Amino acid sequence: MGNKNSDAFVKVYHGYGHTHNLVVYGHVLTGKPARPDKFSDNILTNLVQLVKLFFVKPLANVRVNLQWGNQQLYSSTESDGFFKFEWQSDTEVTAGWHEITIHVVNEQNERIVSGQGKIFVPHSTQYGFISDIDDTVLVSHSADTGKKLRTMFTKNPRSRKTFADVVKFYQLLSLTHTSPDLLNPFFYVSSSEWNLYDYLNEFFKHNDLPKGAFLLNQIKKWYQLLKTGKTKHEGKLTRVIRILQAFPKQKFVLLGDNSQKDPEIYMTLANKYSEQIAAIYIRNISLEKEIATLEMLNTITNKNIHTCQFKHTDEAILHARGVGLLR
């Protein structure tokens, strides 16, 4: 084990759960952590920063340890350095954010290197919000590969654009039917890879979007960079199902767009988990899919699920007020 972990570092992503089902995940990588920290208008600087995020060296089969109260939990990294802890807490977990530390350990259980993270536990009475990122929050041109890559390579997380009023909408949602000291939970589910976690985090923080847990795609290497975000959409469906199953008592609102597969995924979820879905919002990015999207939303069997396809965010805000989601 010795030296191969001397330059290892642990990335811990925001976890979530409640007393009987807590989950947190991350990566163990080696080398120098690449973070987007230069925010310039220089296209070359932005390109270099983005490419660096894909020069990752994962560490496989490394033991990781998490201490939760008196519980000692162990896991191992997969071939791409990914690890996951899923456990039941011995003690009642209060609502809110909880700090955690994850350690890489050797055969003697000695701690070699550590990473900090957080877990969010909502009240079961709170709404949960599951949102896509590309073309729902972040202007990405997902349907046009050339435009998408050009935007990604020439901009940085602070110069990327949000849709008009989307920050206002999400901030209103984070405060609805709850108290300001315990904002509603947000889950950001994307086809983008874990390589882009710090990039997306910076974009979300910079734009004052609600803090939440990201559920992204398997890490990619530099030579797969042009394929970023191109993965099977079943993965996205599985990740959303995981959230719904983690919070069986919670009511959820799904937010997405019609540039790719969100309407199909959300329709499947609405019919399978109809008691848990309160509303579905679809941004109308692709005008040629407008009618097909409406038809899909109309096939949802539980008519208590509110649906709204909108071009401008203010239409979604008005709709949410009208159905009592925002008050």
N, C-alpha and C positions, 0 to 999 in steps of 0.2 A: 504494500500500500504506500509505504514511505513517500518518495519524492513526487510521485505522479499527482498528488493532491496539494503540493506546496503552493501552486499558483491557482488553485481552484477557487471559485467563488459560487455562492448560493444565491439564486434569484427566487424570491418568494412572492407569489402573486396574491392579490386579495382573495381570501377565502370567505366562506359563508356557511350558514346552517343554524341549527337550534340544538337544544340539549341532546336530543336523540340521534342527531345526524349532522356531524360537522365535517367539513371537507376543506382542504387547502392543498395547493399544488405549486410546483416550481421546477426549476432546472438547476443542475449542477454543471457548470461549464469551467473551462480552463482558459488561461490567457488574461488579457486585460479587458475588463468590462467596457463595451462600446455603448456610449449613451449620446443621444443627440444634444450637444451642449453649445454648438455654435449656430447662431440664428442669423444668417446673413442673406443678402440678396444675391450672393454669388452662386451661380448655378453649379460650378465645379465643387465648391465647399459643400453644398447640399447633397450633391451626387456622392461625394466621398463619404459623407456622414451616413447616408442611407446604406451604401454598399457595405460599410464596416459592420452594420448590424447583422449581415448575413455571413460574416467570417467568424462563425462560432465553432468552438471545439467542445462537443459534449463529452461528459465523463459517464461511461456506462458502468453498471453493477457496483455503484458506490453506495455504502450504507448511510442512511440519513436518520436522524433522531429528532423527535419533538417531545418536549416535556409539557404536559398540560395538567396543571395542578400537581397531583401525586401520580399521574399516569405517565409512564414512559412508553412512547410509541416508536416503532421502527419501520422503515421501508427501504427499498432499494431503487436506484435509478434505472430506467429502461435504456435501450441502445442509444436513444437520442438525448440522454441526460435528464429526462422528465421523471419527476416523482410525484406521488400523490398520497396524502394521508386522509383516511376516512374513518371516523370513530364516533363512539357514543361517550358523552362526558359522564363521569361518575357523580359530578355535582351539577346542580341547576345552573344554567348559563343565563346571565342577565342580558337584556336587549342592549344593543349598541356595538361599538367597535372594540375588539380585544386584541392586544399586542401578542405576537408569538415570535419565538426564535427557533430556527431549524438549523441543526448542526450536522456536518459531515463527520462520521466517526470511523475509527479503524477497528480492527478485530478485537482490541482490548476495550472498545467503547470509549476511547479517549477522543475528545472533541478536537477536530483539526481546523475547521473553518465554519463560520456561522453566517446566517442571513436573517434579517428581520422581516416580518410581515404582519398582516392584520386579518382578522376574521370578523365579518359582520353578522350579527344576530338580530333580525327584526322582531317586532311584536307580531303575533299571528293575526292581529286585527288590521295590520297595515297592508296597503296595496303593494305589490311588487311590480316593477316595470322591466320588461325584457326588450331590449332595443338592438336592432342591427346598427352598424356604424356607417359603412360605405354607402353613400347616396341616400342615407336616412338622416344622418347628422352631418357627415363630412362630405363635401362635394368631391366625388371621386371619378365620375364618368366610367363606372364599372363595365357598362355594355360596350364601350369603345376602347379596345386594348391599347391602341396607339396613344390616345388622349389620356388614358388612365396612367400609363407609364410616364408620359411626359410630365403630367402633374406631379406624380410621385417623385420623380428624379429631380425636378427643378425647384420644388418648394420645400420648405422645412415645416416642422409641426406648428410653428407660430404663424407662418404665412399661409397655411392651408385655410380654406374657407369653410365656414358652417353655412347652412341654409338660413335665410332670414327668419328671425323669431324662434328658431329651434331652441336656443339657450333659454329664452323666456318661457317657452312651453315646458321644457324639462325641469326648470327650476320650480314652476308652478306645480308640476306633477310631484316633485320631490317633497313638497310641503302639504299636499292635499290630504285631508282627513287624518292629520297627525300633528305632533307638536314640533316646533323648530329645533328642539334639542335631540329629536330622533327622526331624522329625515327618512323618507321611504327608500327601500333598497332598489338599486338599479343594477341590472345585469346586461353587459354589453357583449353580444354574441356576434362573432365575425368570421368570415372565411380567411381573414388575414392571419399571418403566422405569429407565433410567440416572439419571433425576432423583432417584431414591431411594437412590443409591449411598451417600452420606454417612450417611443415615438408617439404612440397613441395617448399614453398617460400625460405627456407634455402638452399635446393638443387639447386634451380634456381640461387639464388644469388651467392652461393659458386662456381658454374660452369660458372658464367658470361653469363648466357642465357638472352635473351631480357626480360625486365620487361613487364608484361602484366596483363590482367584480367583473373582470374581463374573462371571457371564455373564447380563446383563440384556437388556431390550428397548429398542427405539428410543425416544429421548427424546420426551417429549410437552410440548405447550404448556399454559398455564393453562386454556384453554377445553376441553381434553380431559381435565381432571382427574378428572371423574366416571367416565371410562372406564378409569381406571388398572387395570392388570393384565388388561384384557380384550383379548386378542389371540389370533390363531390359534396353536394349539398346535404346528403344523408348525415354527414358529420354534424352539420348545424342543427338538424332535427334532433339528433341524439343529445347534443349539448343542452338544448332547451328542455327536452324531456327530463334530463338529469335535474334541472332546477325545479321543475314542476313536482317531481317526485320527492325532492328534498324538502319541499314546503307544502305538504298535502292540504293544510288548512288555509293557505294563502290564496287571495284572489289576485290574478295577474292581468296586466295590460300588455299587449304585444305591439311593438312599433317597428315598421319596416318600410320597404319601397317595392315598386313593381319592376325594377330594372332586371332582376334575376328571379330567384325562386321563392322569395318571402311569402307571396300570397298562397302558393301551394303548401308550403311548410306550415303556415299559420292556420290554414283551413284544416289540415290534417290534425293539428293540435287541438283546434276548437272542437272538432268532432270526437276526439279521443278523450280529452280532458275538459269536457264542456262545463263542468261545475266550477272549474278553477279559472276560466277565462272570462274576464269582465268586458273587455273591449279590444278591438283590433284597429290600428291606424296604419294606413298604407299611403306613403308619399307617391304621387303620380309622376314618376320620372319619365316613363315611356308611354307616350300618348297612344302608340299603336297597341299597347296592352291594356288600355283603360277599360274597354268593354269586357275583355276576358277576365280582368281582375274583379270587376263588379259582379260578373256572373259567378265567379268562384266564391266571393264573399256571400252571395245570396244562397249558396248551397249549404251554408252552415246550419245545422239542424236546430241547434238551440237558439231560438229567436231572442232570448234575453241577452245574448252577446251583442253589444253595440259595435257596429262597423262603420268606418269612415275612410273613404279614399279622397285625398286632398292634393291640390297643386301647391297651395301656399299654407304655411304653418298656421296663420291666423284662422283659417277655416277649421283646422283641427282643434284650436283653442276654443272657438265658438261652440263646436260640436261637443267637446268635453264639458263645457259649462252647461250646455243644454241637457246632457244626460246625467248631470249630477256628479260626474267624475271630478271636476274641479268645482270648488265652492269658495 
